[in-house]
């Protein structure tokens, strides 16, 4: 509820609209899951997955993105929060990701994020999900992918 309220407040606050392809994909992921009968957590995860998939392409995220506001609100009100270090890492990741709105495609960070999400979906522990994210990061890097200087994973 807090995430949707933050999203709507930001979306209609001043009447201005900035193109936001990452947020648009995220919203579509959320609504598609919700329309198919997903519970709140599953719909939020579907939105987050769509967000990161679009982000991985290098799409821009406006600093005042409604999805950034919704993500922060969701994270502050998450029913089963992660450990303090993981929560701090996620907040730092989000802050860096939207700092200037411009992104360079980042396959290493995208692989790491995907590794974490895949583990999370499978019900892995937080420690295991972190390990799998780290392994995915290094596997992608060893393949020759580069890490942009502005990567939120760096």
N, C-alpha and C positions, 0 to 999 in steps of 0.2 A: 504494500500500500504506500509506504513512504517513497519508494522509487517512482511509482507512477505519479504521485502528487508532485514530486520534484521535477519530473519530466514535463508534466503539463504546465506547471508554474513557469518553467524556463521557456517552454514552447510558445506560450501566449503572453509572456510578461510585457514585452514592448511592441509587439506586432511586427517586428522585423524578422525576416527569414534569411538565413545564410545557408547556401548549399552545404549539405552534410551527408555525403554518401554513406559513411560508416554508420551513422545514427539511423539512416533510412533502412539499411540492411538489418540492423539490430532490431528495430521496431517491427519489421516484417517477420523476422525470426520469432520474436516474442508472440505476435498476434497469430501467426500460423500455428504455433504450438498450442496457444490458448484455445483457438477455434477447434482444434482436434481433441480438446478435453484434457490437456495437460494441467497438472496442478501448478501452483504459483512458482515453486522452486524449479520445476522442469521448464516452464515457460521462460523464467529468467535465465536459466542456463542456455536455452536455445537462443535467446537474444544475445547473450554474452558470446556464444560461439559464433554467431553471425557477425557480431561486432569485430571479433578478433580475426575472422576470415577476411573481412573487407580491409581491416587495418593491415593485414599481412601483404596486401597488394600495393601498399604505399599510399592509400587514399588519405586525403587531408581530413583533419578533425578540427573544426572551429573551436577556439578557446571557450566560447560560450555554448557549446553543444548541449542540447537537452539530455543527451545520453550520458555525458560526463556528470551532469548534476544528478541524474537518476542512479548512476553507478555509485557515486559517493553516498547518496542517501541509502541505497540498498546495503552497501557495505557497513554503514554505521548502525543499521538495524537488522543485520543478518541474524537469524534465529540461533544458529550454531556457529559462532565465529571461529576462525582458525586461531592458531597460536599468535601471540603478540608479534613475533618476528615475521610470520607470514602475512599478517595484517599490515604491518609496516611496509613490507616489500610490495604488497599490492597497491597500497596508497602511493608509494614512491613511483611505481610503474605507471599508474594512472596520471599522476602529476606530470611526469616526464612525457608521457604519450601525448598530452594535450597542451604542453607548454607553449608551443608556437604554432600549432595547427598543421605544420608541414611535416611530412614523413617521407622517408626513403624506404623503398621495399626492403624488408628485413627478414630474409628467410631463416636465419639462425634463431632470432627471437620468436618468429612464428612457429618454428619447429618445437622450441622449448615450451611455448604456451600450449601448443597442441598436445605435447607429451603430458603436461600437467592435466589438461582437460580430459584426455582419454583415460588417464589413471583415475581421476575423480569420478568420471562416469561409471567406471568399473567398480567403484566402491573401495578403492585403495585407501590406505591411511595417508594422512598428510605427509608424513616422512617419506613414504613410498612414492607419492605423487611428486614430491620435490626431487627425489632421486631420478625418477623417470624423466622429469623435465630437464634436469642437468644432463642426463645421457643423451636426450634428443638434441640439446644445444650442441654438445660436442660432436655428435654424429654428423649433424648438418655442417658444422664448421670444418670437420675433417674432409668432407666432400668437396671443399673448396669455396663454399659460400662465404661471403664477407659479412662483417658486422659494421653497419654504419656508425659513424661517430656519435650520432644522436639517438642511438638505439636505447629504448627504455629498459632493455635487458642488460645493458652494460653497466 
